[in-house]
């Protein structure tokens, strides 16, 4: 079963959406809702895939749409902690220059957020 949790940083400048389980077409509506229109003052929206082992193309489309909405609103958007299977599914979008990705095991997410000065 997939669950999708959201949490804001203490400053409210970062919103992290952290799904758990495999993400499939049936999870798109809930994921889209969790990613829709972050509150005012959110500078960075992060989708943390640490607990996601697999995702399908419909989920990639949701993430690409979210990236476009964030770009239009001036909000940074990162897909973080992508494991091997999600990384492969997301690579096509990354190569198209659409998504900013953080691969699991490269840099801890906390360090990534510090590098972004958030």
N, CA, C and O of each residue as an XYZ file, in Angstrom:
472
protein
N       0.830     -1.177      0.000
C       0.000      0.000      0.000
C       0.880      1.248      0.000
O       1.873      1.310      0.724
N       0.522      2.223     -0.796
C       1.280      3.456     -0.894
C       0.686      4.515      0.027
O      -0.532      4.686      0.086
N       1.558      5.225      0.747
C       1.142      6.384      1.523
C       1.971      7.571      1.082
O       3.116      7.415      0.658
N       1.395      8.761      1.182
C       2.096      9.968      0.761
C       2.014     10.975      1.897
O       0.945     11.517      2.181
N       3.147     11.224      2.547
C       3.221     12.172      3.656
C       3.865     13.466      3.191
O       4.705     13.457      2.291
N       3.477     14.576      3.800
C       4.089     15.876      3.535
C       4.535     16.485      4.844
O       3.867     16.340      5.868
N       5.681     17.177      4.808
C       6.154     17.874      5.993
C       6.888     19.135      5.570
O       7.613     19.141      4.575
N       6.696     20.198      6.332
C       7.357     21.469      6.046
C       8.553     21.632      6.976
O       8.567     21.105      8.089
N       9.549     22.366      6.508
C      10.701     22.684      7.351
C      10.253     23.658      8.438
O       9.196     24.277      8.318
N      11.045     23.794      9.489
C      10.668     24.729     10.560
C      10.443     26.163     10.061
O       9.614     26.889     10.609
N      11.173     26.563      9.036
C      11.009     27.919      8.496
C       9.842     28.006      7.520
O       9.385     29.102      7.192
N       9.358     26.854      7.054
C       8.283     26.845      6.073
C       8.754     27.089      4.652
O       7.941     27.160      3.730
N      10.070     27.220      4.466
C      10.613     27.504      3.132
C      10.773     26.252      2.289
O      10.888     26.334      1.066
N      10.782     25.081      2.942
C      10.949     23.812      2.236
C       9.769     22.911      2.572
O       9.424     22.736      3.741
N       9.153     22.339      1.539
C       8.086     21.355      1.718
C       8.582     20.040      1.141
O       8.991     19.981     -0.019
N       8.545     18.978      1.954
C       8.988     17.657      1.521
C       7.766     16.749      1.428
O       7.005     16.609      2.386
N       7.590     16.135      0.260
C       6.546     15.139      0.044
C       7.261     13.800     -0.048
O       8.124     13.600     -0.902
N       6.887     12.878      0.851
C       7.627     11.617      0.981
C       6.691     10.418      0.820
O       6.120      9.942      1.802
N       6.532      9.929     -0.407
C       5.714      8.727     -0.600
C       6.420      7.486     -0.062
O       7.644      7.460      0.073
N       5.623      6.455      0.245
C       6.153      5.156      0.679
C       5.472      4.076     -0.144
O       4.255      4.104     -0.325
N       6.245      3.134     -0.640
C       5.700      2.039     -1.430
C       5.938      2.279     -2.912
O       6.535      3.282     -3.303
N       5.467      1.352     -3.728
C       5.592      1.500     -5.179
C       4.553      2.493     -5.664
O       3.391      2.428     -5.263
N       4.968      3.416     -6.528
C       4.055      4.415     -7.067
C       3.588      3.992     -8.451
O       4.400      3.779     -9.351
N       2.279      3.873     -8.617
C       1.696      3.438     -9.886
C       0.610      4.433    -10.301
O       0.333      5.408     -9.603
N       0.017      4.160    -11.436
C      -0.988      5.060    -11.993
C      -2.111      5.343    -10.996
O      -2.652      6.449    -10.993
N      -2.471      4.392    -10.164
C      -3.524      4.583     -9.179
C      -3.173      5.570     -8.078
O      -4.056      6.026     -7.351
N      -1.894      5.906     -7.945
C      -1.441      6.854     -6.922
C      -1.292      8.273     -7.451
O      -0.996      9.190     -6.685
N      -1.492      8.463     -8.743
C      -1.233      9.765     -9.363
C      -2.095     10.887     -8.792
O      -1.590     11.982     -8.546
N      -3.373     10.638     -8.580
C      -4.262     11.702     -8.084
C      -3.818     12.166     -6.696
O      -3.755     13.367     -6.433
N      -3.512     11.219     -5.812
C      -3.085     11.593     -4.459
C      -1.738     12.317     -4.492
O      -1.546     13.297     -3.773
N      -0.813     11.845     -5.315
C       0.488     12.491     -5.441
C       0.324     13.890     -6.013
O       0.922     14.840     -5.507
N      -0.469     14.025     -7.048
C      -0.708     15.334     -7.665
C      -1.270     16.316     -6.641
O      -0.860     17.475     -6.596
N      -2.208     15.849     -5.821
C      -2.805     16.702     -4.796
C      -1.759     17.136     -3.768
O      -1.733     18.298     -3.363
N      -0.901     16.210     -3.348
C       0.135     16.530     -2.364
C       1.137     17.543     -2.918
O       1.719     18.319     -2.160
N       1.337     17.537     -4.232
C       2.321     18.421     -4.859
C       1.721     19.725     -5.370
O       2.455     20.618     -5.795
N       0.414     19.842     -5.334
C      -0.247     21.021     -5.903
C      -0.046     22.251     -5.032
O      -0.192     22.201     -3.810
N       0.282     23.331     -5.672
C       0.343     24.671     -5.081
C       0.852     24.712     -3.650
O       0.059     24.810     -2.714
N       2.173     24.636     -3.467
C       2.693     24.784     -2.114
C       2.304     26.154     -1.546
O       2.032     27.090     -2.298
N       2.282     26.259     -0.240
C       1.896     27.503      0.434
C       2.843     28.643      0.066
O       3.975     28.420     -0.363
N       2.352     29.865      0.244
C       3.206     31.038      0.035
C       4.437     30.927      0.919
O       4.354     30.458      2.055
N       5.562     31.354      0.404
C       6.801     31.315      1.171
C       7.607     30.054      0.979
O       8.741     29.978      1.451
N       7.054     29.050      0.293
C       7.813     27.833      0.020
C       8.755     28.115     -1.154
O       8.320     28.456     -2.254
N      10.051     27.965     -0.890
C      11.067     28.210     -1.914
C      11.482     26.929     -2.633
O      11.955     26.968     -3.769
N      11.301     25.796     -1.959
C      11.749     24.523     -2.511
C      10.732     23.436     -2.193
O      10.325     23.266     -1.044
N      10.329     22.710     -3.217
C       9.459     21.545     -3.073
C      10.310     20.318     -3.397
O      10.893     20.220     -4.477
N      10.373     19.384     -2.443
C      11.193     18.180     -2.595
C      10.283     16.959     -2.573
O       9.440     16.821     -1.687
N      10.459     16.071     -3.555
C       9.821     14.762     -3.507
C      10.921     13.788     -3.096
O      11.869     13.548     -3.844
N      10.776     13.231     -1.892
C      11.780     12.328     -1.333
C      11.371     10.887     -1.616
O      10.407     10.384     -1.039
N      12.108     10.224     -2.508
C      11.786      8.858     -2.941
C      12.543      7.792     -2.149
O      12.685      6.663     -2.618
N      13.025      8.133     -0.965
C      13.805      7.185     -0.169
C      13.075      5.867      0.051
O      13.696      4.805      0.015
N      11.760      5.921      0.278
C      10.984      4.718      0.568
C      10.161      4.243     -0.622
O       9.153      3.558     -0.450
N      10.591      4.606     -1.830
C       9.909      4.177     -3.059
C      10.854      3.266     -3.831
O      11.975      3.652     -4.164
N      10.385      2.046     -4.111
C      11.225      1.098     -4.843
C      10.968      1.118     -6.338
O      11.847      0.754     -7.119
N       9.775      1.538     -6.750
C       9.437      1.512     -8.172
C       8.388      2.574     -8.454
O       7.561      2.886     -7.597
N       8.428      3.122     -9.649
C       7.382      4.048    -10.091
C       7.190      3.880    -11.581
O       8.111      3.488    -12.298
N       5.979      4.179    -12.047
C       5.707      3.992    -13.475
C       5.663      5.326    -14.212
O       5.802      6.389    -13.606
N       5.470      5.255    -15.513
C       5.531      6.440    -16.364
C       4.478      7.482    -16.025
O       4.721      8.676    -16.197
N       3.316      7.059    -15.548
C       2.274      8.021    -15.173
C       2.758      8.895    -14.020
O       2.449     10.086    -13.978
N       3.500      8.328    -13.099
C       4.046      9.093    -11.977
C       5.101     10.069    -12.477
O       5.169     11.206    -12.010
N       5.925      9.630    -13.429
C       6.922     10.526    -14.024
C       6.209     11.729    -14.647
O       6.683     12.857    -14.515
N       5.090     11.510    -15.317
C       4.334     12.613    -15.916
C       3.829     13.582    -14.854
O       3.845     14.793    -15.073
N       3.380     13.071    -13.708
C       2.954     13.942    -12.605
C       4.131     14.802    -12.141
O       3.967     15.999    -11.907
N       5.303     14.207    -12.008
C       6.479     14.940    -11.551
C       6.907     15.994    -12.574
O       7.301     17.098    -12.198
N       6.830     15.662    -13.849
C       7.177     16.625    -14.895
C       6.192     17.796    -14.865
O       6.602     18.950    -14.990
N       4.909     17.511    -14.703
C       3.911     18.576    -14.601
C       4.148     19.457    -13.392
O       3.995     20.675    -13.471
N       4.521     18.854    -12.273
C       4.826     19.614    -11.062
C       6.044     20.505    -11.285
O       6.066     21.653    -10.842
N       7.050     19.979    -11.967
C       8.244     20.775    -12.263
C       7.869     22.010    -13.079
O       8.380     23.099    -12.820
N       6.989     21.852    -14.053
C       6.569     22.986    -14.888
C       5.809     24.018    -14.056
O       6.040     25.219    -14.196
N       4.902     23.553    -13.190
C       4.149     24.486    -12.340
C       5.079     25.227    -11.386
O       4.915     26.427    -11.166
N       6.047     24.523    -10.824
C       6.995     25.160     -9.910
C       7.844     26.198    -10.634
O       8.073     27.292    -10.118
N       8.302     25.854    -11.818
C       9.093     26.799    -12.611
C       8.301     28.071    -12.858
O       8.828     29.173    -12.704
N       7.035     27.926    -13.242
C       6.176     29.082    -13.529
C       5.945     29.933    -12.279
O       5.782     31.149    -12.376
N       5.932     29.287    -11.098
C       5.672     30.003     -9.846
C       6.956     30.503     -9.181
O       6.899     31.207     -8.173
N       8.117     30.141     -9.747
C       9.384     30.553     -9.150
C       9.803     29.723     -7.950
O      10.605     30.172     -7.131
N       9.269     28.524     -7.842
C       9.608     27.598     -6.757
C      10.571     26.551     -7.285
O      10.341     25.989     -8.356
N      11.645     26.278     -6.557
C      12.567     25.220     -6.970
C      11.937     23.866     -6.657
O      11.181     23.729     -5.695
N      12.258     22.860     -7.486
C      11.673     21.534     -7.360
C      12.758     20.497     -7.581
O      13.480     20.538     -8.578
N      12.868     19.561     -6.637
C      13.875     18.501     -6.738
C      13.223     17.162     -6.405
O      12.420     17.062     -5.477
N      13.578     16.145     -7.170
C      13.216     14.770     -6.851
C      14.464     14.158     -6.223
O      15.501     14.046     -6.877
N      14.362     13.758     -4.942
C      15.541     13.344     -4.174
C      15.476     11.867     -3.787
O      14.407     11.261     -3.727
N      16.659     11.316     -3.527
C      16.818      9.947     -3.021
C      16.243      8.884     -3.951
O      15.690      7.886     -3.487
N      16.368      9.090     -5.246
C      15.879      8.106     -6.206
C      16.788      6.879     -6.188
O      17.990      6.984     -6.429
N      16.203      5.720     -5.899
C      16.937      4.455     -5.927
C      17.119      3.989     -7.366
O      16.742      4.703     -8.295
N      17.690      2.804     -7.567
C      18.026      2.338     -8.915
C      16.837      2.277     -9.878
O      16.939      2.785    -10.995
N      15.727      1.678     -9.483
C      14.595      1.562    -10.408
C      13.918      2.912    -10.669
O      13.666      3.246    -11.827
N      13.612      3.707     -9.615
C      13.060      5.033     -9.899
C      14.029      5.898    -10.707
O      13.597      6.682    -11.553
N      15.328      5.763    -10.456
C      16.318      6.546    -11.201
C      16.206      6.258    -12.695
O      16.233      7.175    -13.516
N      16.080      4.987    -13.038
C      15.957      4.621    -14.454
C      14.683      5.209    -15.055
O      14.707      5.711    -16.179
N      13.576      5.154    -14.324
C      12.315      5.686    -14.829
C      12.382      7.203    -15.003
O      11.744      7.754    -15.901
N      13.142      7.867    -14.159
C      13.226      9.328    -14.194
C      14.290      9.857    -15.152
O      14.273     11.035    -15.510
N      15.203      9.005    -15.562
C      16.323      9.443    -16.392
C      15.874     10.114    -17.686
O      16.477     11.101    -18.108
N      14.840      9.600    -18.314
C      14.365     10.205    -19.565
C      13.991     11.665    -19.354
O      14.368     12.520    -20.157
N      13.264     11.961    -18.302
C      12.868     13.337    -18.026
C      14.076     14.190    -17.664
O      14.163     15.350    -18.067
N      15.005     13.619    -16.906
C      16.203     14.371    -16.518
C      17.021     14.736    -17.746
O      17.519     15.857    -17.851
N      17.162     13.793    -18.679
C      17.939     14.059    -19.876
C      17.289     15.127    -20.735
O      17.972     15.822    -21.488
N      15.983     15.262    -20.629
C      15.278     16.292    -21.374
C      15.413     17.651    -20.687
O      14.900     18.651    -21.188
N      16.100     17.693    -19.546
C      16.306     18.942    -18.835
C      15.089     19.392    -18.046
O      14.973     20.563    -17.686
N      14.186     18.469    -17.780
C      12.929     18.834    -17.131
C      13.013     18.720    -15.615
O      12.513     19.594    -14.906
N      13.631     17.671    -15.109
C      13.669     17.438    -13.665
C      15.077     17.579    -13.113
O      16.051     17.211    -13.769
N      15.177     18.118    -11.896
C      16.432     18.092    -11.160
C      16.350     16.894    -10.236
O      15.413     16.765     -9.448
N      17.348     16.010    -10.340
C      17.318     14.759     -9.590
C      18.487     14.657     -8.630
O      19.580     15.162     -8.889
N      18.229     13.993     -7.521
C      19.243     13.665     -6.531
C      19.210     12.154     -6.366
O      18.198     11.590     -5.951
N      20.321     11.499     -6.693
C      20.367     10.040     -6.635
C      20.708      9.561     -5.236
O      21.610     10.094     -4.589
N      19.991      8.563     -4.777
C      20.217      7.986     -3.450
C      21.665      7.548     -3.301
O      22.232      6.924     -4.199
N      22.255      7.879     -2.168
C      23.608      7.431     -1.877
C      24.704      8.349     -2.376
O      25.879      8.080     -2.128
N      24.361      9.428     -3.072
C      25.406     10.325     -3.556
C      25.742     11.377     -2.514
O      26.888     11.458     -2.070
N      24.782     12.173     -2.120
C      24.941     13.194     -1.099
C      23.717     13.110     -0.199
O      22.596     13.082     -0.708
N      23.888     13.070      1.106
C      22.701     13.052      1.966
C      21.809     14.258      1.689
O      22.303     15.348      1.400
N      20.504     14.060      1.777
C      19.549     15.122      1.492
C      19.801     16.341      2.368
O      19.658     17.470      1.898
N      20.170     16.143      3.623
C      20.431     17.285      4.507
C      21.574     18.142      3.962
O      21.507     19.370      4.031
N      22.623     17.512      3.421
C      23.716     18.248      2.822
C      23.266     18.969      1.559
O      23.688     20.096      1.300
N      22.424     18.333      0.786
C      21.909     18.962     -0.428
C      21.148     20.244     -0.074
O      21.330     21.270     -0.730
N      20.312     20.193      0.943
C      19.542     21.367      1.344
C      20.472     22.462      1.870
O      20.210     23.644      1.646
N      21.544     22.097      2.560
C      22.515     23.098      3.010
C      23.213     23.743      1.828
O      23.456     24.950      1.834
N      23.540     22.950      0.811
C      24.177     23.504     -0.383
C      23.261     24.515     -1.071
O      23.722     25.492     -1.661
N      21.974     24.264     -0.985
C      21.001     25.176     -1.588
C      20.698     26.354     -0.664
O      19.890     27.222     -0.996
N      21.351     26.377      0.498
C      21.198     27.440      1.492
C      19.773     27.546      1.986
O      19.237     28.645      2.127
N      19.148     26.387      2.252
C      17.784     26.380      2.783
C      17.768     25.729      4.148
O      16.711     25.624      4.769
